[in-house]
């Protein structure tokens, strides 16, 4: 079963920031990495990247590419790292709460 578009949109920011905490990446590469686990289109990623840059969680820079035009790379900012940690804590709390709800419902039918 595949997650719905709304569900994916809700977790895309956390996926992007999580990947960026380890290395700067360009949009196409981010799309491919996320798409291995959560099916998305390249078009779904760029609004998220623009929003993350606008909100100060990421910055961008251009880097020459040996295979064509320069690529825009995304870099997580210190503000983005703090935001990511907050989001991860909220996500973990949400998942735990949902699991608790399911277990309780399953026990009491």
C-alpha positions as CSV (number, residue, x, y, z in Angstrom):
1,X,0.0,0.0,0.0
2,X,1.4,3.4,-1.0
3,X,1.0,6.6,1.1
4,X,-1.4,9.2,-0.2
5,X,-0.2,12.4,-1.7
6,X,-1.2,14.4,1.5
7,X,0.6,12.0,3.7
8,X,3.8,12.2,1.6
9,X,3.6,16.0,1.5
10,X,3.5,16.0,5.3
11,X,6.7,14.1,5.7
12,X,8.7,15.4,2.7
13,X,10.4,18.2,4.6
14,X,11.6,15.9,7.4
15,X,12.9,13.5,4.7
16,X,14.8,16.2,2.9
17,X,16.3,17.7,6.1
18,X,17.3,14.3,7.4
19,X,19.2,13.6,4.2
20,X,20.8,17.0,4.1
21,X,22.2,16.7,7.6
22,X,24.7,14.2,6.3
23,X,25.7,16.0,3.0
24,X,24.8,18.8,0.7
25,X,22.8,17.5,-2.3
26,X,21.1,18.7,-5.4
27,X,17.4,18.3,-6.1
28,X,17.5,15.4,-8.5
29,X,19.7,13.4,-6.2
30,X,17.4,14.1,-3.2
31,X,14.4,13.0,-5.3
32,X,16.1,9.7,-6.2
33,X,17.1,9.0,-2.5
34,X,13.6,9.8,-1.2
35,X,12.0,7.9,-4.0
36,X,13.8,4.7,-3.0
37,X,11.5,4.6,0.1
38,X,8.6,6.9,-0.6
39,X,7.4,7.3,-4.1
40,X,7.5,10.9,-5.2
41,X,7.9,12.9,-8.4
42,X,10.6,15.5,-8.9
43,X,7.9,18.1,-9.1
44,X,6.8,17.2,-5.5
45,X,10.2,17.9,-4.1
46,X,10.9,21.4,-5.4
47,X,8.1,23.2,-3.6
48,X,9.4,21.7,-0.4
49,X,12.9,22.8,-1.1
50,X,11.8,26.3,-1.9
51,X,9.8,26.5,1.3
52,X,12.8,25.2,3.4
53,X,15.1,27.8,1.8
54,X,12.5,30.6,2.3
55,X,12.1,29.6,6.0
56,X,15.8,29.6,6.6
57,X,16.2,25.8,7.1
58,X,18.4,25.4,4.0
59,X,20.6,27.5,1.9
60,X,21.7,27.0,-1.7
61,X,24.8,27.4,-3.8
62,X,25.8,26.6,-7.4
63,X,28.5,24.1,-8.2
64,X,30.0,23.3,-11.6
65,X,29.0,19.9,-13.0
66,X,31.4,17.9,-15.2
67,X,28.3,16.6,-17.1
68,X,26.6,19.8,-18.0
69,X,25.3,23.0,-16.4
70,X,26.0,24.0,-12.8
71,X,23.9,22.3,-10.2
72,X,22.1,24.0,-7.3
73,X,23.0,22.3,-4.1
74,X,21.1,22.5,-0.9
75,X,22.8,22.8,2.5
76,X,21.0,22.5,5.9
77,X,21.5,25.5,8.1
78,X,22.0,25.5,11.9
79,X,18.4,26.7,12.2
80,X,17.4,23.7,10.0
81,X,19.3,21.3,12.2
82,X,17.4,22.6,15.3
83,X,14.1,22.4,13.3
84,X,14.9,18.8,12.2
85,X,15.5,17.7,15.8
86,X,12.2,19.2,16.8
87,X,10.4,17.6,13.9
88,X,12.0,14.2,14.7
89,X,10.9,14.4,18.3
90,X,7.4,15.3,17.2
91,X,7.4,12.5,14.6
92,X,8.5,9.9,17.2
93,X,5.8,11.1,19.6
94,X,3.2,10.9,16.9
95,X,4.2,7.4,15.8
96,X,4.3,6.1,19.4
97,X,0.9,7.7,20.1
98,X,-0.6,6.1,17.0
99,X,0.8,2.7,17.8
100,X,-0.7,3.0,21.3
101,X,-4.1,3.9,19.8
102,X,-3.9,0.9,17.5
103,X,-3.0,-1.5,20.3
104,X,-5.7,-0.2,22.5
105,X,-8.3,-0.4,19.8
106,X,-7.2,-3.9,18.8
107,X,-7.5,-5.1,22.5
108,X,-10.9,-3.6,23.0
109,X,-12.3,-4.1,19.5
